[in-house]
């Protein structure tokens, strides 16, 4: 699809090479032997006269929502409903469609849970329509235009791919069948998402699925209901038209004989052996465990009192190293923060990071994309990044005695502290986010090797018309994480170099690092920097250019609170030294 016309929609000649996308445990509706192919071609031909960017060949929903779709939505919105026809193509139902029937938009459906002890239904049964009309799709095709616009969106905003519930400890990737319809509807409208009333693919009885490891009766009952509503036949007959494994045949045979679903035996749905899932522990062992926990908490409380009684002192030997160790926790205003000891070769720096950055990121990604774009600043600087470590190591190779150093997007201050410890007379650390600057200033104030007044934390907007503070050295570490910001960094670097030439000063020195390497973030391709490099080449001066290096980094990032150790490729630029 990447080689096809980016403007092509489904049904055009340019999209003919795009294959189906099938999730795991999906079965073709076979019927007489060619029913699946027949239904696919029916769907393609029926929707070819309309703009289509996402077509569902297999989909499901809750029982009341399925009933509403077939009884209300299809008769009202179908594109090709012919008299006496039992096949239709219709647009994806939305909240506005619900409201036409008096169903409150965005309301959750009423749930009825089976509270009996032996219930084997792992999903609640819905009694009223509402919520999401269609759970999702498991067999579908997207247009080249949808594909390319989605890729570009994720390059700009990778958070669109992430999701975190209130009780979840870390972010997870959203299922792609949830991202695609939302993205397509937003960019091209709900009318460009086509569903077929007669699906060409169905879910198997959900036994041993990789994505759905638990057996879920809800999928089975909805599959039967959908078949009954679309064919006016007994819904249970759907299983006669798909391939089933031997164990699934046993399950369906019991279903047809008794009219009930039974819990699958362990060979079909693996579970811990009886008696192994909740072993009985000796009472003495439990009491010892409780006493041990109480003593541990008491010791932790004494340690926390000791730490808080000395708010401006950082102990060197109890902090986190690259492969593990202890980190101090403190309260900074209304925030919980943790120290991180960052090794930089011959010396270390200690910075302070937000303890649970994922909670801040959850709030950030929850707001509308347009609102995020309108806000000043983002929360990415509340933790350290690989580029800051690499920039600090490059800085340690130079003599900074009496130099003025400017850091752009300084974050928690790894490179800021490094510059101050290495002998800089004045370090101006700039960032747009007040929270980030607060963490940076706290870390610098706690560091005994940094004299008072050397580090200045300054709130500075790179997109403003204000000139950059004058300096001898500029550091921009890991601030090229989107194309708009990368272009602005390039313009600011051009501004600083040209100003030093115009004022007759020594050319400003540069250190730029980038561990993200996103598409479109190479600011050297901007006209101003190309002209500058052309002048350098003509004068036989050193040109601005990228070099690659590797770094082993330990950090949490902003999506996951736990630390991870990994190798990362970092592109670097060091100029003027």
Secondary structure by P-SEA (a helix, b strand, c coil): cccccccccccccccccbbbbbccccccccccccaaaaaaaaaaaaaccccccbbbccccccaaaaaaaaacccccccccccccccccccccccaaaaaaaccccccccbbbbbccccccccbbbbcccccccccccccccccaaaaaaaaaaaaacccccccccccccbbbbccaaaaaaaaaaaccccccbbbbccccccccccccccccccccaaaaaaaaaaaaaacccccccccccccccaaaaaaaaaaaacccccccccccccccccccccccccaaaaaaaaaaaaaaaaaaaaaaaaaaaccccccccccccccbbbbbbbbcccbbbbbbbbbcccbbbbbbccccaaaaaaaaaaccaaaaaacccccccccccaaaaaaaaaaaacccccbbbbbccccccaaaaaaaaacccbbbbbbccaaaaaaaaaaaaaccccccccbbbbbcccccccccccccbbbbccccccaaaaaaaaaaaaaaaaaaaaaccccccbbbbbccccccccccccaaaaaaaaaaaaaccccccccccccccccccccccbbbbbbbbbbbbbccc
